[in-house]
């Protein structure tokens, strides 16, 4: 079967239009792959968990003023470990404990300044 010469430009135009639509859609249109969408959802879930547990951690820390002074004296790299050892994030699951401890330590030190 021979394709008429008048159809060729239309086919090439459709191919070029499809390629342009994909490029524009992913670049400026907000299209994402399934993996990127999953990563964004997981990051949002972790941020929500951290935001939910930080006030509880801070409330526990407020009950121990001497520990808070020791926390402030710690180096910034060691503060999340200090919060974990103090037991202020014991109610947080293992997967998110470090992130909550770091955010809690930052919140406590900022409040003390």
Helices and strands as residue ranges (DSSP letters): H 5-27, H 34-62, H 65-73, H 79-86, H 94-112
